[in-house]
Amino acid sequence: MVVKTNSLNFEEALNLTGFGKFNFLMQLVNISLIMGMAFEIVSVAYLVPASACELNTTNFQQGFMAGMPLLGIIATSHFWGYLADTRGRRKILAWCMSLAFLAGASAALSPDWIVFSVLKFLSSCAVAGTYALALTLLSECTPQHRRAIMVALTSSIFLCATGLMAVISIPVLQLKFSYYIPYLNIEFTSWRLLNLVFATPCALGAVGMYFSYESPRFLLSVGEEAKALKVLKGIYMINTGKSGDDYNVSSVVLGEDTGKPSNGFWSSLVAQTVPLMKPPLLKNTLLLSVMFVIVYFGINPFLTWLPYIADGVMKAIERGDDNLSFCDMLRSSHNETATENKDCSLNSFAMVTVFVISVTIAALNTILSAIINYIGRKRMLIGVQLVAGIAGLCINLTSSWMVSTILLVAFMTGVLNFGFLSTFSVDIFPTYVKAMAVCLTLMVGRGSSVFGINILKHLLVYDCELAFYIFGGLTFVGGLIGFLLPADTKTVSKKATET
């Protein structure tokens, strides 16, 4: 006879569902969500230069087109966080992915750069909350002792996705075909096909959300205990292969503040935001916002301009200028203006290099994520940040391009903290404002990267050495500030999962 536990805290009830098939299926869905977001946001790095010849865009217009995704993210991240906290993670993610696919795929039929920019802005608005909401949904369906690993692995997914884009673009952009579409008066060429390929993961993500469970933690936070218990039983059945009757829980309590109910859109939006701006949550909101600004401002610009950097180094090596400093190699390679070079596609070797670097960092993230519970995520975050900062500061100290390249890769490992830092966000905020908090802190970080991207490009051209000193130094300071982060949450004993 099975004796039902009278009442359990949510974390204990989730822990009893075990860790297995459901969690791996959830991670697969999460992969499609992260890939969809990455492909839409980063696609401009490949589509803008590839479309330059057909759309006849100037440097200013190309810069405007490339900036659309970040503007879209900043514009709607807060909005998606509110909806996810009030309407549900699953429903909002399904809408995000569907809208992103429609707008992103439509960009393949753009007759000019203005329409392209508008559609990419809309698609980025749609995926703005995807990363934060995917992390939130994943964390709220994963037992606590496995949560940090699963959430941290999303950085590997993102990095592999950006690297995969570089590889996909090589054969697609080399296709030589052209189909005239009279109604739109456009030539359907390889860059438009590449745009459609990049939009595909969004469609897969939408389908995945259709077949997924809603977050049981969210259901509890809005008073739907019966539905939450049904989801927990479903997870238990998928993970263990046993009947739902064997799940020894009859009642679940959230065990945290669920906030005050409010009526109306604006009052509800304020209700989701105000708690983050006053004690006791204010301290964590400010601290995490500062950390996200440092991490994103310091590292994200280098991800954006990595093809530019890789292309410059490759060209210098091909000319035999491999005895110069890293910055001298960049200057010597990019003295020729883009207008003098009529090639409208990215260099294949540079894209392969981007892929190798992305996969290398992704592999490192996977290793670190696997041992994060043994080292501690706070120690891991601080260690990665300090090592990355020191590497960035040392890039200018050698004239060996190989050593400089190794240091650059070490510096860019700071991107791992995108995921490690997110594990703090999904743990330290109560459920009723969790998605809003994750979206808000991510929005602040991504907003700062807009300035970082423009500043870095200017410095790489006019004062390359200063660029590494500024961004490397800021990254190092972020490691010191990391000591102020909350201590790691003690993991729940694995014994309960074995029952």
KELO-122215 format. One record per residue: x, y, z of N, C-alpha, C, O in turn. Coordinates in steps of 0.02 Angstrom, whole numbers, plus 50000, padded with zeros to 5 digits. Example, Ala and Ser with C-alpha at 12.3 -4.5 7.8 and 13.67 -1.06 7.14 Angstrom:
! KELO-122215
506604971650390506154977550390506604983550390507124983450423 506424988850354506844994750357506455000250394506705005750402 
//
This chain:
! KELO-122215
500424994050000500005000050000500435006250000500905006750040 500295011049956500675017149951500385022449999499795024049995 500795024950041500575030150089500755036950061501345038350048 500255041150050500365047750022500635052550075500375052850131 501155056250057501415061450101500885066950106500605068950055 500745069250165500215074150176500335080550137499895082850100 500925083450146501085089750111501845090450107502205089050155 502075092850049502795093750040502935100650011502525103449974 503515103250027503755109349994503885107749921504035102049904 503815112749877503875111549805504545108449787504565103649748 505095110949814505755108249797505805100849816506105096949779 505515098949872505535091949892505095087749846505275082149827 504515090549827504065086849782504385086049713504325080749683 504715091249689505055090849624505625085849626505755082249578 505975085749682506535081149690506305073849686506675069549662 505695072549710505425065749709505255063349638505165057449627 505195068049591505045065949522505635062649488505565059449436 506235063449517506835060449489507135064649434506905070149417 507655061849405508005065249350508135060049296508495055149307 507845061049237507905056049185507655058249118507825063649094 507235053949087507015054949018506675061749008506815065248959 506235063649054505885070049046506375075849044506305080349003 506865075749088507335081349092507765081849029507935087349008 507935076048999508315076148937507885078648879508125082248835 507245076648878506785079148828506685086748836506645090448787 506655088948898506575096048912507195099848888507135105448862 507775096848896508385100148873508395100448796508655105348768 508125095348763508095095548689507645101248666507815104748618 507085102048699506645107648682507005114248696506945119048657 507365114448751507745120448770508265122048716508395127848702 508565116848687509065117848634508745121248575509035125848546 508145119048556507805122148498507635129448513507665133748469 507445130948576507285137848595507905142248592507885147748564 508455139848622509075143748623509355144648553509595150048535 509325139348513509565139848444509145144748404509405148748365 508485144548414508045149248379508225156348397508255160648353 508335157648461508515164348483509195166448454509265171948428 509685161948459510365163448436510375164648360510685169448337 510025160348323510025161048250509705167648228509945170848181 509175169748262508855176048244509275182048263509345186848224 509565181948323509945187648348510605188548310510795194048292 510955182948298511625183248269511605182948193512115184148160 511035181348164510985180448092511215186648053511475186047997 511125192648082511315198748046512065198948033512285202347986 512465195548074513185195548064513375192347997513905193847969 512945187847972513075184447909512645187247852512875187747795 512025188947868511565191147815511695198247792511605199847732 511905202647837512015209647818512575210247765512465213347713 513175207447778513685208047726513525204047663513705206047608 513185198347671513025194147613512505197447568512485196047508 512085201747596511565205047557511765211847532511385215047496 512365214047548512585220847532512575222247457512375227747437 512785217447416512815218647344512115219347314511995223647272 511655214947335510985215147307510575221047332510225224247293 510635222647397510245228147425510595234847419510315240047435 511225234747396511615240947386511645245247450511495251247448 511825242247504511835245747568512515249147580513035246647561 512475254847613513075258447633513315255847701512975251847732 513905258047723514165255947788513695257947844513585254047891 513405264047840512945266247891512315261947893512085260047946 512055260347834511455256247830511585249147856511155246247889 512175246547841512355239847867512405239947942512195235147975 512695245247970512735245848043512055246348075511935243448128 511595249848042510915250548067510555243748066510215241948114 510645240048011510345233448005510615228748058510235224848088 511265228948070511575224448119511365226148190511395221848234 511155232348203510965234348271510245232848288510055233348346 509845230848240509135229648251508995224348305508555225448348 509345218548305509185213448355509265215948427508835214548469 509795219648441509885222048509509355227148528509125227248586 509145231248481508615236048495507955232448509507575234448553 507825227148472507225223248484507225219948552506705219648586 507805217348572507865214148638507725219148694507355217648740 508035224948689507955230048740507225232348744506965233848798 506895232748686506215235448683505695231048717505215233648745 505785224448716505235220148738505415215048793504975211248814 506035214748816506215209848867505785210548929505545205548957 505675216648952505275217949011504555215549001504255212749047 504295216648942503605214748925503515207148928503025204748957 503985203448898503925196148898504005193348969503675188448986 504425196449010504495194149079503845194849117503655190449156 503505200549107502855201549139502355196249117502015193349159 502305195149052501825190249026501975183249053501505179549069 502605181349056502785174649079502605173649152502425168149173 502665178949192502505178549264501755178749277501535176949331 501365180949228500645181549238500235176849194499675175049213 500505174749137500135170349091500435163349085500095158849061 501055162449105501365155949102501965155649055501965159049004 502455151749073503075151349034502955147948966503175150448915 502605142348968502505138348907502125142148854502325142248795 501565145248873501155148748825501535154548792501495155448731 501895158448832502255164248806502835162048761502965165148710 503185156748780503725154248738503465151848671503795152848619 502895148648671502595146348608502435152248563502555152048502 502165157648591502015163648552502655166948528502695169148471 503155167248571503805170248552504095166848491504295170148443 504125160248493504425156448439504025156948375504305157448320 503355156848381502935157348321503005164048287503085164348226 502975169448325503045176148297503745177248268503815180348216 504245174548303504935175348279505035171848212505375174448168 504735165948205504795162348141504455166148084504735166848030 503865168748097503495172348045503875178648023503955179847963 504115182548071504475188748054505165187148025505375190247976 505515182348056506185180648033506195177747963506615179547922 505725173147950505695170147883505485175147830505715174947774 505045179847849504815184947802505385189447779505355192347725 505895190147822506455194447804506825191847742507175195647709 506735185447726507045182647666506765185647602507065185047549 506175188747608505855191747549505895199347549505525202647513 506345202047588506415209347594506635212347528507135210247499 506265217447503506465220747441507015225947450507355227747402 507115228347512507635233247526507855232647599507585228747637 508365236647616508655236247683508185238747737508245236647795 507715243147720507255245747771506765240347793506655239447852 506485236747745506025231347761506395225847800506125223147848 507005224347778507405219447813507505221447886507425217347931 507675227747897507795230247965507175229848008507205227748066 506605231747980505975231548017505795224348037505605223048094 505865219647990505695212648004506175209548054505965205548097 506825211248050507295208648099507185211748168507285208448219 506955218048169506775221148232506185217348263506185216048323 505685215748223505095212148248505275205148271505025202848323 505695201748233505885194948253506295194948317506225190448359 506725199948325507125200448387506685202448446506815200348503 506165206548433505685208148486505345201748510505225200748570 505195197248463504855191048479505285186348521505045183048567 505935186048505506375181448541506725184748600507145181648633 506555191048614506915194748666506905191248733507405191348770 506345188248750506295185048816506445177548815506405174248866 506605174948756506675167648749507205164748795507085159748829 507795167748795508345164948835508165164748909508245159648942 507915170448934507745170849005507165166149023507185162749074 506655165948980506075161748994506245154348987505995150149025 506675152648939506895145648932507275143448993507185137849018 507715147749019508085146249080507615145349138507685140749178 507115149749143506645149449198506235142949196506175139549246 505965141349137505565135249130505985129049144505765124549179 506595128849117507035123149129507195122349203507175116749229 507355127849236507545127549307506955125349350507055121849400 506345127349332505765125749373505495118749361505025116549393 505805115149313505615108149301506195103349317506135097349304 506735106049345507335102049358507475101749433507475106949466 507585095749461507765095149532508355099549550508805100649509 508365102049611508855107049631509575104649624510005108649606 509705098249638510395095949637510665095249565511275094449557 510235095749514510455095449444510345102149408510545102949351 510025106849442509805112949410510375117249383510365119449326 510885118349425511435122649404511785120049342511985123849298 511855113249338512185110249280511765111249217512025113349165 511115109849222510675110349164510625117549138510625118749078 510575122349185510525129349165511175131849135511185135349085 511735129949167512385132149142512535129449073512885132649034 512275123449057512385120548991512075124548934512255123648876 511605129048951511295133048899511805137648865511725139348807 512335139548901512865143548870513215139548817513405142248765 513315133048829513615128748778513165128348717513405128448660 512505127848728512035127648673512085133948632512105133748570 512095139648666512125146148631512775146648591512765148748533 513325144848621513975145348587514015140548527514265142448474 513775134448536513775129748480513325132248424513475131348365 512765135348442512315138048392512645143448350512585143548289 512995148048383513335153448346513895150648303514005153048247 514245145548327514755142348287514455138548229514735138548174 513885135248241513545131448188513325136048131513325134048073 513125142048149512925146848098513485148348049513385148947989 514095148948075514675150348033514785144647983514935145847925 514705138448007514805132647963514255132047911514385130647853 513625133247933513055132947886513125138047831512965136747773 513365144047849513395149447800513895148147744513805150747688 514405144147757514925142947706514635139647644514705142447589 514315133647649514055130547588513455134247558513375134547497 513025137047602512415140347577512595146547536512325147547482 513035150647563513215156847528513605155647463513645159947420 513895149747458514275148047398513835145447341514065144547285 513195144347357512725142047304512615147647253512505153447272 512645145847190512565150847136511885149647102511835145647055 511375153247124510725152847092510365159447102510545163347146 509875160647061509485166847065508805165747033508755164146974 508275166747073507585166047048507225172647057507165175247113 506985175247003506645181747005505915180847028505555176647003 505715185047077505025185047102504705191547079504825196747109 504295191347027504035197446997503635201847045503725207947045 503195198847085502755202747128503145207147176502965212847189 503695204347203504115208147250504695211647216505035215847246 504805209947153505365212847115506035211647149506435216247157 506145205447170506775203547203507055197347170506695193547136 507695196247179508035190147158508145185747219508475187747267 507845179747218507935175147275508615171747266508685167347223 509105173747306509785171147301509985167647365509575166447409 510625165847370510855161647425510775164847494510625161247543 510855171447500510795174447566510075174247592509965173847652 509595174347545508895173747565508735166547588508355165547635 509035161747554508965154747576509275153847645508985150447688 509855156847656510175156347721509725159347775509705156747831 509385164747760508925167847808508375162847828508195162447887 508105159247780507585154247795507855148647839507525146247885 508475146547824508795141247864508865143547936508735139747983 509075149747945509175152548013508515153248050508515153248112 507955153748015507305154648048506995147948070506545147848112 507245142448043506945135848055506915133748129506405131248150 507455134748169507425132648239506855135948278506605132948326 506635141848259506075145048293505435141048283505035140248330 505345138448223504755134148210504795127748251504285125548279 505375124848256505465118748296505335120148370505025116148405 505565125948393505445127948463504705128748478504475126848531 504325131748431503605132648440503255125948446502815125048489 503445121148403503155114448406503325111048472502905107848503 503955111848494504165108848557503775111448616503585107648661 503635117948616503245120948670502525118348671502215117748723 502265116948612501575114448607501495107748644500975106448673 502025103648643501985097048674502285096948744502335091648775 502495102648771502825102948836502335104048893501755105848882 502575102948954502205104649014502305111949032502815114949017 501805114749066501895121249097502325120249160502345114849188 502655125549182503055125249243502615123849303502155127649317 502735118349340502325116949400502415122249453501955123549493 503005125349454503125130649504502685136749488502415139849534 502635138449425502195144049405501475142449424501125146749450 501245136349409500555134449424500405135149499499865137349518 500885133249540500795134049612500765141449632500365143349675 501175145549599501205152649617500555156249601500405161549630 500155153549553499515156649536498925152749566498355153749545 499065148349614498545144849650498265138749617497735136249637 498595136149565498345130249529498705123949555499085120749519 498575122249618498925116649650498755110049615499205105849606 498135109049597497935102749565498295101749499498535096249484 498345107049459498705106649395499445105549406499765101749369 499725108849457500445108049472500595100849492501085097949471 500155098049533500255091149555500185086349496500535081249493 499735087949449499655083649390500285083849347500495078649321 500595089749340501215090349302501775086449336502155083049303 501825087149402502345083549439502265075949432502755072349425 501645073649433501525066549422501725064449352502005059049342 501585068749303501775067349235502525066749227502775062349192 502895071349259503625071149257503875064749289504335061449264 503575062949346503765056849382503655050649338504085046249335 503085050349304502935044649261503425043949203503635038449187 503605049649172504075049449116504775047549139505115043649106 504975050149197505645048749222505735041649248506255038549238 505215038949280505285032449313504935026749276505105020949287 504455028449232504075023149198503555020049243503245015049224 503445022949302502955020249350502295023849343502235028849308 501795021249377501135024249378501145030649420501535031349466 500705035349401500655041549440500435040349511500565044449555 500095034749523499865033049591500455031649637500375031949698 501035030049608501615028649649501975034949672502445034649711 501765040649646502065047049666501785048949734501205050849740 502195048449786501965048849855501865056049880502115057849933 501505059949842501365066849862500625068249848500395067249792 500275070649899499565072249890499435079749892498905082049871 499925083549917499835090849921500525094149916501015091649943 500545099849880501175103449871501065110849890500575113949871 501545113449927501535120649944502155123849915502685120849912 502075130149893502635133549861503175135449911503765134849897 502955137649970503445139250022503805145850012504355146750036 503475150549976503775157149967503225162149953502655160249940 503395168549956502925173849944502685173749871503095173149826 502035174249861501765174249793501555181149770501255181949716 501695186149809501545193049790500815194849800500405190549816 500655201149790499975203649798499605203549732499885205649681 498985201149731498615201149668498455208149645498365212649686 498425209249579498275215849552497835215049490497865209949456 497445220249476496995220249418497235225149366497475230449382 497165223249302497365227749249498085226649228498505224349267 498205228449164498875227249136499415231249171499905228449195 499325237849176499845242149204499955240949278500525240849302 499405239949315499485238649386499825232049398500215231249445 499665227149355499995220649360500725221049341501155217949373 500875225049289501575225949268501985229249324502545227249337 501675234249355502015237549411502115232749469502635232749501 501605228649481501645223749536502205218749526502495216349574 502355217249462502905212549448503585215949453504085212549464 503605222549444504245226149441504445229349507505035228949527 503965232349541504115236149602504465231949655504935234349686 504255225549667504605221649718505365220849705505755220049752 505565221249642506275220649626506655226949643507265226849648 506295232449651506615238949662506595241249734506755247049749 506405236849779506395238749850506605232649892506565226949869 506825233949954507045228449997506465223450006505885225350005 506625216950013507295214050019507615212049953508185209649952 507255212949896507515210649832507975215749798508335214049751 507955222049821508335227449787509075225949784509395227049733 509355223449839510085222149841510285217149787510775218249751 509915211649782510075206649732509955209149661510325207449615 509425213249652509285216049586509855220449563510075219949505 510095224849607510645229349589511295225549577511645226849529 511435220849622512065217049616512085213049551512585213049515 511535209549537511525205549476511515209949413511805208049362 511185215649417511185220249360511895222649345512095222949287 512265224449398512955226649389513385221049359513785222249314 513295215049384513675209349358513505207949285513945206549245 512855208249268512655207049199512945212449153513145210949097 512955218749176513245224149137513985222849123514215223449066 514355220949175515065219749168515205213849121515625214249077 514835208349131514945202349091514765203649017515145201848972 514175206549006513965207748937514355213248903514535212648845 514485218748938514855224248909515575222148893515855224248842 515865218048937516565216148928516685210848876517205210848843 516205206248868516335200348826515905200248762516155198448709 515275202148767514825201548709515075205348647514995202848592 515365211348654515625214848595516145210748557516185211148496 516555206848593517065202748559516745196948521517015194748470 516175194448546515815189348509515545192248444515565188948392 515305198448447515025201648388515555202848335515435201748276 516145205248357516665207048309517185201648300517715202848272 517045195548324517525190048316517675188548243518255187448226 517165188348198517335187348127517795192748100518245191248060 517685198848120518115204448099518835203348123519315204348085 518905201448186519575200348215519905194348182520495194648163 519525188748175519815182748144520015184048072520535181548050 519615187848036519765189447967520405193547962520815192347917 520495198248007521095202448006521725198448020522235199347987 521695194048070522285190048087522445185248030523035184248013 521935182148000522045177447946522375180847886522835178047856 522145186747868522435190347812523165192147825523575191847780 523325194047887524015195847904524465189747899525035190247875 524225183947921524615177847917524735175947844525285173747826 524225176747802524295175047731524805179547697525145177347650 524865185747719525365190347690526055189247719526545192147695 526105185147771526755184047803526895188847860527455188847886 526405192847880526505197647935526345194348003525975197148043 526635188448014526475184848076526955186448133526915183248186 527405191248122527865193248175527645199748208528025202648248 527045202048191526795208248220526385206848283526195201048296 526255212048321525815211248379525105210248354524955211548296 524685207948398523985206448380523645212548349523335212048296 523715218248381523385224348357523695226848292523345229448249 524355225948284524685227948221524435223748163524375226148107 524305217348177524045212948125523345215248103523195215248043 522925217348151522265219748134522305226148093521935227048044 522745230648114522815237048078523065236048007522825239247961 523555231647999523835230547933523335227247886523355228347825 522885223247914522405219647872521815223847851521535222947797 521615228547894521005232247881521135239547860520695243747866 521735240847836521865247447808521485248547743521285254047727 521385242947705520985243247644520245243647663520015239847705 519895248147634519185249147650518765243647619518965240347571 518165242947647517705237747622517495239247550517325234747512 517495245747533517275247547465517785245447413517605244547355 518415244647433518925242447386518895234947375519175232347326 518565231547421518495224247415517775222747398517325223647439 517645220447338516955219447314516645212847336516095211247315 516985209147379516715202847403516165204147454516285207347505 515565201647440514995202847485514865196947532514325196647562 515325192447539515245186947586515835186847634516375189347619 515715183747692516245183247741516755178047719516595173247685 517375179147738517915174547721517805167747753517665167247813 517865162447714517725155647737518185153647794517955150547843 518825155247788519295153347841519115156847906519165153847960 518915163147902518725166847962518125163647996518095163248057 517645161347956517045158247985517205151448016516925149648068 517655147747985517875141448014518225142748081518125139048129 518625148048082518965149848145518455151648199518535149648257 517945155348181517415157048229517085150748255516945150148315 516955146048211516655139748231517095135948281516855133548332 517735135448265518205131748309518245135048378518225131548429 518295141648379518325145148443517675144148483517695142848543 517105144648449516455143948482516375136848511516165136148568 516555131848472516485124948496516975123548552516815119948599 517585126248548518075125348602517815128048668517865124748719 517545134148665517275137248726516665133448750516565132648810 516255131048703515665127148721515865120648756515545118548804 516385117348731516625111148761516885112548832516755108648878 517235118148840517485120048907516895121348954516915119449012 516375124548928515795125948969515455119448991515225118849048 515435114548946515135108048963515525104749019515225101849065 516185104949015516605101949067516505105549134516415102349186 516515112149132516435115949194515745114949224515655114749285 515235114449180514555113449204514485106749239514095106049286 514865101749215514825095049244515125094749314514945090549354 515595099349328515925099249394515725105249437516025106449489 515225109049414515045115149450514805113749521514925117749566 514465108049531514225106349598514795104749646514715105349707 515365102549619515935100849661516345106949679516605107549734 516405111449631516795117549642516375123049674516615126849715 515735123449655515295128749678515235134049624515735136249596 514625136049609514525140649553514805147549566515025150949520 514815149649630515095156249645515845156149633516115160849602 516185151049657516905150449645517045149849570517525152749545 516625146149535516715145249463516645151949426517065153649384 516125155649443516015162049410516595166849422516845170049376 516815167249484517365171849501518005169649466518365173949440 518145163149466518745160649434518765162049360519265164349333 518205160649326518165161949253518255169349239518605171249191 517935173549279517975180849268518685183449277518915187549238 519025181249329519705183549342520195181149289520615184949266 520135174749270520585172049218520485175749152520965177449118 519845176849134519695180349072519965187449074520245189849024 519895190849130520145197749136520895198149129521155202549095 521245193649162521985193449158522215192049087522685195249062 521875187349053522055185648984521955191648938522375193048895 521405195348947521275201248906521795206548916521995209848868 522025207448977522535212548992523225210648964523635215048951 523335204148953523995201848931524065201048855524615199748831 523515201848818523535200848745524045205348711524375203248663 524115211548735524575216348704525305215248723525745218648697 525435210648768526115209948795526555205148756527125203848775 526305202448700526695197748661526635199348587526125202048565 527165197748548527155198848476527025192348439527045192148377 526895186848476526745180448446525995179848434525605180248482 525795179048371525085178648357524765172448387524175172448403 525155167148394524885160948423524725161948497524195159948521 525195165148533525085166548604524495171348612524075170448656 524475176548569523935181448573523255178148559522755179848591 523245173448512522625169948496522395165748555521795165648571 522865162348587522695158348646522415162848701521925161048734 522735168548711522505173248762521815176048744521395177148788 521695177248679521035179748658520495174548673519955176248697 520635168248658520155162948673520035162448748519465161648770 520575163048787520515162948860520095168848885519685168148930 520205174648853519805180548872519075179448856518635181348895 518935176448799518245175448778517885169948817517275169148811 518255166148857517925161248900517485164748951517075161548985 517565171348958517125175149002516405174548982515955175849022 516265172448920515585171548897515235165948936514625165648939 515625161548966515345156049006514925158849064514455155649086 515105164749088514745167549144514055170149125513665171949169 513895170449060513205171949040512745166749072512225168549100 512945160349068512535155049097512615154449171512125153649207 513245154749196513355153949268513005159449307512725158149361 513025165549281512695171149316511935170249314511595172149362 511685167449260510955166349255510705161349307510135161749328 511135156749329510925151949380510775155349446510375152949486 511105161049459510945164949519510255168149512509865168149559 510105170849453509475174249442508875169649452508375171549482 508935163449427508365158949431508285155949500507775152649513 508765156949544508725154049611508545159049666508175157349712 508795165149661508735169749719508105174049718507965177349768 507725173949663507115177849660506505173349669506505167749644 505985175749705505375171649714505025170549647505115174349600 504625165249644504325163149581503885168449548503895169149487 503515172349588503035177049559503365182849522503035186349484 504025183849532504385188949494505015186149461505425189849435 505075179549461505695176449437505825178049363506365180349346 505335176649320505435177949248505555185349235505975187049193 505195189649270505295196849263506005198749284506325202749250 506245195949339506915197549364507455195249315507925198949301 507375189249288507865186649240507865190949177508395192649151 507265192549152507215196649091507505203649103507845206449060 507355206549162507575213349176508335213749182508645218349154 508645209049218509365209249226509725207649160510235210649145 509435203049121509725201649055509655207649009510105209048970 509095211249014508985217048973509505222448988509765225648943 509645223449052510145228349072510825226549044511195230749018 511005220049049511645217749023511685218548948512185221048922 511175216348913511175216848840511165224148817511455225848766 510805228348855510795235448838511485238548841511665242648799 511875236548892512545239148898512985236748840513455240248820 512845230748814513255228048760513165231948695513605231748652 512595235548688512505239748629513045245048626513345246248574 513175248148684513715253148687514395249948679514835252548646 514475244048710515115240548706515295238648635515875239148615 514795236548596514925234648526515175240448485515655239748447 514855246348493515075252248456515745254848480516165256848439 515855254748546516495257048573517065252548551517595254948532 516955246048553517495241348535517695242148462518285242248446 517195242648417517365243348346517785249648334518255249548295 517595255148367517975261348360518685260548386519165262748354 518755257248444519415256348473519845251448432520445252548425 519545246248405519935241548364520245244948303520775243048280 519895250048279520145253648220520645259048239521155259848205 520505262748293520905268648309521375267848369521875271348373 521225263448415521665262448473521565255348500521275254248553 521805250548460521685243448474521945241348543521605237748579 522555243648561522845241748625522405243848684522305240048731 522135249848680521705252348733521075248148741520815247348796 520835245448685520235241248687520325235348734519885233948775 520885231948728521005226048770521125227948843520935224248889 521435233648854521555235848923520895237748957520785236149015 520455241148921519805243248950519355237248963519105236449018 519255233248911518795227648918519075222048963518705218949000 519725220948958520045215949002520035218249074519895214249119 520175224649086520165227249154519475227049185519405225249243 518965228849146518285228649171518075221549189517745220349239 518285216849147518125209749160518445207449225518135203849264 519065209449236519415207649299519055210549359518975207149410 518845216849354518485220049409517835216249424517635215649482 517515213649371516915209749381517025203549423516595201549462 517625200649416517795194849458517835196649531517635192749574 518085202549546518135204949615517445206349644517305204749702 517005209449603516325210849626515945204449638515475204249678 516135199049602515805192649609515825189849680515405185749698 516305192049720516345189849789515735192149830515605189349883 515375197149806514785199649841514155195749827513645196749859 514185191149778513595187249761513395182649818513825180749859 512755180749822512525176249876512895169649873513095167349820 512965166449931513285159849933512855154849897512245155649890 513165149449873512805144249837512275141149881512365140149940 511695139749849511165136249884511365128949894511605125749847 511285126449954511465119549966511015114849926510405115549926 511325110249894510945105549852510575100549895510785098649950 510015098549868509595093649903509905086749897510195085049846 509855082949949510145076149948509845072049893509245072349879 510265068149860510035064049804509645057849828509355054349786 509625056649893509305050649916508565050449898508285045149882 508265056349901507545056549887507395054549815506855051849801 507855055849770507735054149699507765046649688507545044249636 508035043049735508115035849727507505031949752507475025849747 507025035649780506435032249808505955030649752505425027749765 
//
